[in-house]
Amino acid sequence: MSTRWFERALAMMREPDPARRESGFDFLREHADSYVAELAAAFEREDDPRLRPLLLELLAEARADDALPVLAAQLAADDDDLRFWAVRGLEMLDTRASRAALHEAGADG
């Protein structure tokens, strides 16, 4: 998929119109597996506390091994929404590595 489509959808998620924000999110959810690297990079540079959980949710929806480092890192986040999507994403990934990350985070509290 084109990076142009990703950037357009991400820009839509920033718009004031709720319908446009939802359209951008829905496009990215439908194609999350094609944009894992872009989603991870966007999450890492994002500072909007309303957008970060949505980006992490999209990474969870991708169900991609490449999302594991970002998801695992958010298991220790202060934000409840980020922790929720990190856990959910690792559960959906359901690999040995994702289960180990969940187990390790549980063992650390």
C-alpha positions as a Markdown table, in Angstrom:
| # | Residue | x | y | z |
|---|---|---|---|---|
| 1 | Met | 0.0 | 0.0 | 0.0 |
| 2 | Ser | 1.0 | 3.5 | -0.6 |
| 3 | Thr | 2.5 | 5.7 | 2.1 |
| 4 | Arg | 0.4 | 8.5 | 0.7 |
| 5 | Trp | -2.8 | 6.6 | 1.7 |
| 6 | Phe | -1.4 | 6.1 | 5.2 |
| 7 | Glu | -0.5 | 9.8 | 5.6 |
| 8 | Arg | -3.9 | 10.8 | 4.3 |
| 9 | Ala | -5.7 | 8.5 | 6.8 |
| 10 | Leu | -3.5 | 9.6 | 9.7 |
| 11 | Ala | -4.3 | 13.3 | 8.8 |
| 12 | Met | -8.0 | 12.4 | 8.8 |
| 13 | Met | -7.7 | 11.1 | 12.3 |
| 14 | Arg | -6.5 | 14.5 | 13.4 |
| 15 | Glu | -9.4 | 16.4 | 11.9 |
| 16 | Pro | -12.1 | 18.1 | 14.1 |
| 17 | Asp | -15.0 | 16.3 | 12.3 |
| 18 | Pro | -15.7 | 13.0 | 14.1 |
| 19 | Ala | -16.9 | 11.3 | 10.9 |
| 20 | Arg | -13.6 | 12.1 | 9.1 |
| 21 | Arg | -11.6 | 10.9 | 12.1 |
| 22 | Glu | -13.6 | 7.7 | 12.1 |
| 23 | Ser | -13.1 | 7.2 | 8.4 |
| 24 | Gly | -9.3 | 7.6 | 8.7 |
| 25 | Phe | -9.3 | 5.1 | 11.6 |
| 26 | Asp | -11.5 | 2.7 | 9.8 |
| 27 | Phe | -9.2 | 2.8 | 6.7 |
| 28 | Leu | -6.1 | 2.1 | 8.8 |
| 29 | Arg | -7.8 | -0.7 | 10.8 |
| 30 | Glu | -8.8 | -2.4 | 7.5 |
| 31 | His | -5.2 | -2.1 | 6.3 |
| 32 | Ala | -3.2 | -2.2 | 9.6 |
| 33 | Asp | -1.2 | -5.3 | 8.6 |
| 34 | Ser | 0.1 | -3.4 | 5.6 |
| 35 | Tyr | 1.2 | -0.4 | 7.6 |
| 36 | Val | 2.9 | -1.9 | 10.7 |
| 37 | Ala | 6.2 | 0.0 | 10.3 |
| 38 | Glu | 4.4 | 3.3 | 9.6 |
| 39 | Leu | 2.0 | 2.8 | 12.5 |
| 40 | Ala | 4.9 | 2.0 | 14.9 |
| 41 | Ala | 6.8 | 5.1 | 13.7 |
| 42 | Ala | 3.7 | 7.3 | 14.0 |
| 43 | Phe | 3.0 | 6.0 | 17.5 |
| 44 | Glu | 6.6 | 6.6 | 18.7 |
| 45 | Arg | 6.6 | 10.3 | 17.5 |
| 46 | Glu | 3.0 | 11.0 | 18.5 |
| 47 | Asp | 2.4 | 13.3 | 21.5 |
| 48 | Asp | -1.4 | 13.7 | 21.3 |
| 49 | Pro | -2.7 | 11.6 | 24.2 |
| 50 | Arg | -6.0 | 11.0 | 22.4 |
| 51 | Leu | -4.3 | 9.6 | 19.3 |
| 52 | Arg | -1.6 | 7.4 | 20.9 |
| 53 | Pro | -4.1 | 4.8 | 22.1 |
| 54 | Leu | -5.8 | 4.7 | 18.7 |
| 55 | Leu | -2.4 | 4.1 | 17.0 |
| 56 | Leu | -1.6 | 1.3 | 19.5 |
| 57 | Glu | -5.0 | -0.2 | 18.9 |
| 58 | Leu | -4.3 | -0.2 | 15.2 |
| 59 | Leu | -0.9 | -2.0 | 15.9 |
| 60 | Ala | -2.8 | -4.5 | 17.9 |
| 61 | Glu | -5.3 | -5.1 | 15.1 |
| 62 | Ala | -2.4 | -5.7 | 12.7 |
| 63 | Arg | -1.5 | -8.9 | 14.5 |
| 64 | Ala | 2.0 | -8.6 | 13.2 |
| 65 | Asp | 5.3 | -9.9 | 14.8 |
| 66 | Asp | 6.8 | -6.5 | 13.9 |
| 67 | Ala | 4.4 | -4.8 | 16.3 |
| 68 | Leu | 5.7 | -6.8 | 19.3 |
| 69 | Pro | 8.4 | -4.4 | 20.5 |
| 70 | Val | 6.1 | -1.4 | 20.6 |
| 71 | Leu | 3.3 | -3.4 | 22.3 |
| 72 | Ala | 5.6 | -4.9 | 24.8 |
| 73 | Ala | 7.1 | -1.6 | 25.7 |
| 74 | Gln | 3.7 | -0.2 | 26.5 |
| 75 | Leu | 3.0 | -2.9 | 29.1 |
| 76 | Ala | 4.7 | -0.5 | 31.6 |
| 77 | Ala | 3.0 | 2.7 | 30.4 |
| 78 | Asp | 1.4 | 5.0 | 32.9 |
| 79 | Asp | -1.7 | 5.4 | 30.6 |
| 80 | Asp | -4.4 | 2.7 | 31.3 |
| 81 | Asp | -5.5 | 2.8 | 27.6 |
| 82 | Leu | -2.0 | 2.2 | 26.3 |
| 83 | Arg | -1.6 | -0.7 | 28.7 |
| 84 | Phe | -4.9 | -2.1 | 27.7 |
| 85 | Trp | -4.1 | -2.1 | 24.0 |
| 86 | Ala | -0.6 | -3.4 | 24.7 |
| 87 | Val | -2.1 | -6.4 | 26.5 |
| 88 | Arg | -4.8 | -6.9 | 24.0 |
| 89 | Gly | -2.4 | -6.7 | 21.1 |
| 90 | Leu | 0.0 | -9.2 | 22.6 |
| 91 | Glu | -3.0 | -11.6 | 23.3 |
| 92 | Met | -4.2 | -11.3 | 19.7 |
| 93 | Leu | -0.7 | -11.9 | 18.4 |
| 94 | Asp | -0.6 | -15.1 | 20.5 |
| 95 | Thr | 3.0 | -16.1 | 19.8 |
| 96 | Arg | 5.6 | -17.6 | 22.2 |
| 97 | Ala | 7.3 | -14.1 | 22.3 |
| 98 | Ser | 4.1 | -12.3 | 23.0 |
| 99 | Arg | 3.0 | -14.7 | 25.7 |
| 100 | Ala | 6.5 | -14.4 | 27.3 |
| 101 | Ala | 6.2 | -10.6 | 27.3 |
| 102 | Leu | 2.8 | -10.8 | 29.0 |
| 103 | His | 4.2 | -13.3 | 31.5 |
| 104 | Glu | 7.2 | -11.1 | 32.3 |
| 105 | Ala | 5.1 | -8.0 | 32.7 |
| 106 | Gly | 2.7 | -10.0 | 35.0 |
| 107 | Ala | 5.7 | -11.2 | 37.1 |
| 108 | Asp | 6.9 | -7.7 | 37.5 |
| 109 | Gly | 3.5 | -6.5 | 38.6 |
